[in-house]
Amino acid sequence: MNKHRSYPLHVYLWALFGSLVLLVCALTAGINFLMTKSALEANASEARHRLSRETLDDVEALLGPAQLAVRLIAHSSLAEATTVSERLARLPLVRDALDTSPVLQSLYVGYGDGEFFFVRPLRDDAERALYQAPRGASFVVRSVEREGVGEAARKVGQIYFLADSLSVIHAAAIPEFANNYDPRARPWYRSAMAAGTMVRTEPYTFFSDRDSGASLAMPAGDNTVVGGDFRLNALGQMLAIKKTTPRSMLALVDQQGRLIAIDRKADSVGGSSPGEIGDYGMPVLDKLVARVGQPGAATGLQETLAAGGESWYTTIDRLTPSGGKSLYLLSAIPQDELLQSATRQALTEIGVSALILLLSLPVIWFAARFVARPLQSLAREADATRRFDFVQPFVIRSRVSELNELGVRMDDMRRTIQRFLSVMQTVSAETRLEDLLPKLLREMLTAAGSHSGVLYLVDEAAMRGEVAFDREGREVAATIASTTLAETVPLIRTAAADGTARAQWLTHVTLADAGLGGLTPAAACHAAAIPLINHQRDLVGMILIFRDTPMEEAQLAFVNTLANLCAGALEVQALTRAQRDLFDAFIKLLAGAIDAKSPHTGGHCARVPELTKMFARAACDAREGPYGTFSLDDSQWEALHVAAWLHDCGKVTTPEYVIDKATKLETLYDRIHEVRMRFEVLKRDAEIACLRGVAAGDDPQAARARRDAALRELDDDFAFVAGCNIGGETMAEADRDRLRAIGARTWLRTLDDRLGISYEERTRKARLPVVPLPAVEPLLADRADHVIERGPRDVIPRDNPWGFRLDTPANLYDRGELHNLLVARGTLSAEERFKIEDHIVQTQIMLSRLPFPKHLRQVPEIAGGHHEKMDGTGYPRGLRGDEMSPLARMMAIADIFEALTAVDRPYKRPKSLSQAVEILYQLKRKQHIDPELFDLFLTSGVYRQYAERFMAPEQIDEVDVGRYVGEGVVI
């Protein structure tokens, strides 16, 4: 507590300034304020120079906002608008610009093609009458627009009257204005285009109302100029305010001596024009104008002139406003008017002034220090609060009770701001809801000075005690039973219904009935219920806090404000979690659809993410070796999760019959059946030939022998062709020659093969000439209609934005029978293998088009690189190891290992654990996979963890890890 005796501030001010006023009045009573002639002349000179500076400042103050308004419009989209509707849509910006510069009479834009857009506020009835505006009009818009193109284009003029809300009240055509007015011929347009920057024109007569003034204009690009008009009477009114004596004169002229503004009106001059020099009948003005432009006037002249039978103190000062040409301020003060009383009491005034100054300075010095010291402390504290500096303690002591009270209030404000910022920092820094809720409750208890409390989350009418602290600060949420709004304490129901904080005394019995007796063992306590309301005005939570004493209104208001912040944080957390859950469900849905599309890859898209994340976790756990410092933050883990689940999303574009192709001739069905039927036809031909030979008189036994030999040969040849249809690791050249020889045999077709087929196949058949029936055809053929050409949409250019480097086959598909049967390895032709590999191309294209947030932008690189190889021979971009991220290299190993060990691929037997490791080891030796990651894959035990979770027991065998780890690679 401050024990110093204090008094109200007004007592100090009354005593101090009352004494000073009494002293000054006693010394200066009966003494008129006089100055010596020299002092007056010096003061007059200083005043005139100050007047010049002030006038320049005032000119800038008048024209500065106008220049800013013109510059704002020049840089706005209005200058680029091409139609009157687009220009009208930007009127709010023009209105705001005019509001910021009252001196502006209008704003307009002149376009390089002769179009014009003019906006003027109608500030009084006289201006409305000038334009014959309807009642309620606040703005008038004149527009000149060109319709058509080239020489046939014509100008169309429109005038619009707008209300204060910018809605159109009335519109009419003004063809005469459009035909007579060309902005490109106006002085403001030509001056701005010639200067290339902001200009101020010489005074001229406005086209809009035939009044005189000047314009500000600035080019806006593409031969467009933005301008604004202002009247010169505004400068004259400004000069009239600055007159120092009744007969003094102030005038502004330009370099040619033309009158710009003057502090008076001449009867012969009307409107806003200042008129000519001779209109004012002032000889001193004529002489000063004649001196403008003489040597010395450029830097300023000050002299005493005789004009009209009397002497004048005169000055000529050059003013150079920004964005315009120089002006000259002419000032003249009658000598006798300025020095009328100065000559009588100059010496007395000097003595009295000196005495008053000597007596006042010490008193003012000590009084100011006495009063200012605590105020300075308050200023320093306010500045520290402004800089969010809450480290230094704050203490103020003063004999002025108001200052003491103000210091206490500022300290309370400082603490409140500090506490509020602390809560905001806590809320913004925490991203996990389960960690955020305890912090929110603790901050709320601290702010309310409470010893215990509970935070409920509300779902519909159900309330679940998510976090609770008892009097000792222990977390006791497990002891809080779930309840409903209807069954909870009345205080909570009242706060929930009102949507604001409520406080009252609660008995221990009431709390025990609500399952809250363990939070406060006292017989009664003061409780406050603070609802958490989201932006949709839904109740998302409730905080119940307990105190031994009633809560102050200020505290209750503060915790209510904090509750709004907490509710917003909970809403953001809930929305974020919902979005992530939806996105995660979507990518898993897509991966599941891909796996369900083909039984040959079933489960692949679900197992690869698991293996990749096990691999990445092992890398993070490594404490030595190349990955001893490797780590992933939450964002990188999320990126890996998304990339792993979407790594094969491009397979949705791969035809099923290509993915599932089990034999060489299989498309939508296995075409070996067609080949078999041709062999059946040849066998029937052999039977028929035998019977015809016997009927013709051949030896039956010899005929049957020839038949049986032909049938055996056909059976053997078909068995060979059928065996070739089953893909293998290699195909000998002798087998390839035999296949060609068998294919060269012919059979007789007697039916038209262009009947009953699709339009597409019939189009391909049209490439071949029609052969008369019966037609002799080869047993195995590579026909032109077997070829499906690659269309423009199936070609990826070399300079593609994804950096794909692919050897693209000439055709999309080639279903020739020999072409497919001669495939040396496996069942896929070159075209089909390219189509299979194209899934990774489509994956990268699809993912690159998704608007991933910043922390997920690595997803396309991780997901799209699992078919690249360390030596650069992979696809689709031919990257080398150092061009891929560690996560992409991990996924490459995971993808291969899962494919080797998968038990759900019906076209192949799954590899055992040791076989899969051996294959990976060979890939390591060929520098196809990362050798360091392969070693980590084995030494960390990831391979066995995965096997125990996803592989069949009979696949799991022993692996000699030491045999594979640490060996160099060969190419």
Secondary structure by P-SEA (a helix, b strand, c coil): ccccccccaaaaaaaaaaaaaaaaaaaaccccccccaaaaaaaaaaaaaaaaaaaaaaaaaaaaaaaaaaaaaaaccccccccaaaaaaaaaaaaaaaaacccccccccccccbbbbbbbbbccaaaaaaacccccccbbbbbbbbccccccbbbbbbbbbbcccccccbbbbcaaaaacccccccaaaaaaaaaccbbbbcbbbbccccccccbbbbbcccccccbbbbbaaaaaaaaaaaccccccccccccccccccccccccccccccccccccccccaaaaaaaaaccccccccbbbbbbbccccccbbbbbbbbcccccbbbbbbbbccccccccccccaaaaaaaaaaaaaacaaaaaaaaaaaaaaaaaaaaaaaaaaaccccbbbbbbcccaaaaaaaaaaaaaaaaaaaaaaaaaaaaacccaaaaaaaaaaaaaaaaccccbbbbbbcccbbbbcbbbccccccccccbbbbccccccaaaaaaaaacbbbbbbbcaaaaaaacccccccccbbbbbbbbbbcccccccbbbbbbbcccccaaaaaaaaaaaaaaaaaaaaaaaaaaaaaaaaaaaaaaaaaaaaacccccaaaaaaaaaaaaaaaaaaaccccccccccccaaaaaaaaaaaaaccccccccccccccccccccccccaaaaaaaaaaaaaaaaaaaaaaaaaacccaaaaaaaaaaaaaaaaaaaaaaaaaacccccccaaaaaaaaaaaabbbbbcccccccccaaaaaaacccccccccccccccccccccbbbbccccccccccccccccccccccccccaaaaaacccccccaaaaaaaaaaaaaaaaaaaaccccccccaaaaaaacccccccccccccccccccccaaaaaaaaaaaaaaaccccccccccccaaaaaaaaaaaaaaccccaaaaaaaaaaaaaaaaaacccccccbbbbcccccccccccc
